[in-house]
Protein backbone atom coordinates (compact mmCIF):
# COMPACT_ATOMS: atom_id res chain seq x y z
CA UNK A 1 0.00 0.00 0.00
CA UNK A 2 1.38 3.43 -0.93
CA UNK A 3 2.42 5.86 1.78
CA UNK A 4 -0.24 8.58 2.00
CA UNK A 5 -0.36 11.87 3.84
CA UNK A 6 -3.29 14.17 4.54
CA UNK A 7 -3.49 17.90 3.94
CA UNK A 8 -6.15 19.57 6.04
CA UNK A 9 -7.73 22.63 4.46
CA UNK A 10 -10.07 25.11 6.10
CA UNK A 11 -12.66 27.40 4.51
CA UNK A 12 -14.64 29.37 7.09
CA UNK A 13 -15.71 26.75 9.64
CA UNK A 14 -15.46 23.78 7.24
CA UNK A 15 -12.52 21.39 7.08
CA UNK A 16 -11.52 19.38 4.02
CA UNK A 17 -9.18 16.39 4.19
CA UNK A 18 -7.15 15.77 1.03
CA UNK A 19 -5.39 12.41 0.74
CA UNK A 20 -2.10 12.83 -1.08
CA UNK A 21 0.84 10.58 -1.90
CA UNK A 22 3.29 11.39 0.90
CA UNK A 23 5.92 12.68 -1.53
CA UNK A 24 3.49 15.29 -2.91
CA UNK A 25 1.61 16.51 0.18
CA UNK A 26 4.10 19.30 0.83
CA UNK A 27 3.70 20.48 -2.77
CA UNK A 28 -0.05 20.77 -2.32
CA UNK A 29 0.39 22.70 0.93
CA UNK A 30 2.94 25.05 -0.66
CA UNK A 31 0.74 25.54 -3.73
CA UNK A 32 -2.25 26.30 -1.53
CA UNK A 33 -0.33 28.90 0.45
CA UNK A 34 0.91 30.52 -2.77
CA UNK A 35 -2.59 30.56 -4.25
CA UNK A 36 -3.92 32.24 -1.12
CA UNK A 37 -1.16 34.83 -1.31
CA UNK A 38 -1.64 35.58 -5.02
CA UNK A 39 -5.43 35.35 -5.41
CA UNK A 40 -5.90 38.95 -4.29
CA UNK A 41 -3.86 40.08 -7.33
CA UNK A 42 -6.42 38.66 -9.74
CA UNK A 43 -8.71 41.30 -11.23
CA UNK A 44 -11.67 39.06 -12.04
CA UNK A 45 -14.64 39.48 -9.71
CA UNK A 46 -15.48 35.75 -9.74
CA UNK A 47 -12.45 34.45 -7.85
CA UNK A 48 -12.98 30.96 -6.45
CA UNK A 49 -13.34 30.46 -2.71
CA UNK A 50 -10.02 29.06 -1.65
CA UNK A 51 -9.48 27.14 1.57
CA UNK A 52 -6.27 27.58 3.52
CA UNK A 53 -3.93 24.69 4.28
CA UNK A 54 -3.80 24.48 8.07
CA UNK A 55 -2.08 21.15 8.74
CA UNK A 56 -0.58 17.95 7.37
CA UNK A 57 -0.58 14.57 9.04
CA UNK A 58 0.43 10.99 8.29
CA UNK A 59 -2.53 9.23 9.88
CA UNK A 60 -6.12 10.36 9.93
CA UNK A 61 -8.97 8.79 11.84
CA UNK A 62 -12.25 10.45 10.94
CA UNK A 63 -14.82 10.15 13.71
CA UNK A 64 -17.87 11.45 11.90
CA UNK A 65 -19.46 9.20 9.28
CA UNK A 66 -20.40 12.18 7.12
CA UNK A 67 -16.79 13.35 6.94
CA UNK A 68 -14.77 11.92 4.07
CA UNK A 69 -11.38 12.36 2.51
CA UNK A 70 -10.92 13.70 -1.00
CA UNK A 71 -8.41 12.20 -3.42
CA UNK A 72 -5.53 14.56 -4.13
CA UNK A 73 -6.04 14.12 -7.87
CA UNK A 74 -9.76 14.91 -7.59
CA UNK A 75 -8.95 18.00 -5.53
CA UNK A 76 -6.29 19.28 -7.93
CA UNK A 77 -8.53 18.59 -10.96
CA UNK A 78 -11.30 20.69 -9.42
CA UNK A 79 -8.81 23.41 -8.52
CA UNK A 80 -7.54 23.47 -12.11
CA UNK A 81 -11.11 23.71 -13.48
CA UNK A 82 -11.94 26.58 -11.11
CA UNK A 83 -8.88 28.61 -12.06
CA UNK A 84 -9.02 27.75 -15.79
CA UNK A 85 -12.60 29.03 -15.97
CA UNK A 86 -11.62 32.52 -14.78
CA UNK A 87 -11.89 35.27 -17.37
CA UNK A 88 -8.40 36.65 -16.98
CA UNK A 89 -5.17 36.37 -18.94
CA UNK A 90 -2.77 38.32 -16.74
CA UNK A 91 0.48 37.08 -15.23
CA UNK A 92 -0.76 35.89 -11.83
CA UNK A 93 -3.38 33.57 -13.29
CA UNK A 94 -1.09 32.13 -15.97
CA UNK A 95 1.62 31.49 -13.41
CA UNK A 96 -0.79 29.93 -10.92
CA UNK A 97 -2.36 27.70 -13.55
CA UNK A 98 1.11 26.54 -14.59
CA UNK A 99 1.86 25.51 -11.01
CA UNK A 100 -1.52 23.80 -10.59
CA UNK A 101 -1.09 21.89 -13.85
CA UNK A 102 2.46 20.82 -12.97
CA UNK A 103 1.25 19.19 -9.73
CA UNK A 104 -1.74 17.77 -11.61
CA UNK A 105 0.57 16.07 -14.13
CA UNK A 106 2.77 14.67 -11.36
CA UNK A 107 -0.26 13.22 -9.57
CA UNK A 108 -1.68 11.75 -12.76
CA UNK A 109 1.64 10.01 -13.40
CA UNK A 110 1.82 8.78 -9.80
CA UNK A 111 -1.69 7.31 -9.94
CA UNK A 112 -0.94 5.63 -13.29
CA UNK A 113 2.23 4.07 -11.90
CA UNK A 114 0.39 2.86 -8.78
CA UNK A 115 -2.35 1.27 -10.91
CA UNK A 116 0.20 -1.01 -12.62
N, C-alpha and C positions, 0 to 999 in steps of 0.2 A: 504494500500500500504506500502511495506517495506521501511524503512529508508535507502536511498542509499547515497553514498559519491563518489566523483570522485578523482582519482589519475591521475595527469597530468605528462606524461613522455615526455622526449625530446631526440631525436636522431638527431644530426646535427641541421638542421633548421626545422625539422618536429616535430610536437606535436602529442601525442596520448592520448586519454581520456579514461580511464578505469573506468567503473562503477562497484563499489564494494558495498556489504552490509556494512553499516556504521561501524559495529563492526569489520570488517576485513580490512578496508582500510589502517589503520596504519601498519598492518602486511605486506601488499603488499609493502608499501613504505619502511619499514625496510628491507624486503627481497631484494628489488631492490638495496638499498644502499649497503647491504652486498655482493650481487652478483657483483656489480661494483667494490667493494674493492678487492674481491677474484679472479676475472676472470683473472687477470694478472698472478696469480700463476699456472694457467693451462698450461700444456706443449704442448697441441695439437695446431697445426697451424690453425685449422678451428674453432676458437672460434666464437660464435654467436655475431652479433652486438647487443649491449645491451643499451637500452635507459636509461636515468637517471631520477629518480623521482625528479621533481622540485617543485611540489605543490600538495596540497589536497584542496578540497572545497566541501561544502554541496550542493550548487546549481550550475548548469551549463546551460547557455543559449548559444547554438552554433549559430553563425550568418552566417555561410557559409553552404549552402546546401550540399556541397560535404564532409563536416566534419561530422563524426559520432563518437558515443561512441562505445567502445568495452566492451562486457560482461567480468567481472572479471574472470569467469570460463573459457571462451574462451581464454583469455590472458594467464592464468596460464597453461592451457592445451598445448598451443603452446610453452610456455617457457619450460615446462617439456619435450616436444618432442625435442626441440632444444638441451637441455643439455643432455638428454638421448642418443642422437645420436652421441655424441662426443666419439672419440676413446681414452678413458683415464680411468684408474681405480685407480688413486691416491686419496689421502685423500681429497683435496679440492673439487673435483667433487662429490665424494660420499656424503660428508657432504652437499654440496649445493643441490644436488638432493633430499636428505632427507628433507631438509627444504622446497623445492619447493613442494614435494609430500605431506608434512604435511598440507600446506595451501590448496593444491588441494583437499585433502580429506575433510577438513573443509568446503570448498566452495561447494563441491558436496553434502555434508550433508545438508547444509543451503538451497541450491536450491531444494533438495528433500522435505525438511520440508515446504518450501514456496509453493510448488506445491500442497500440500494436502489441 
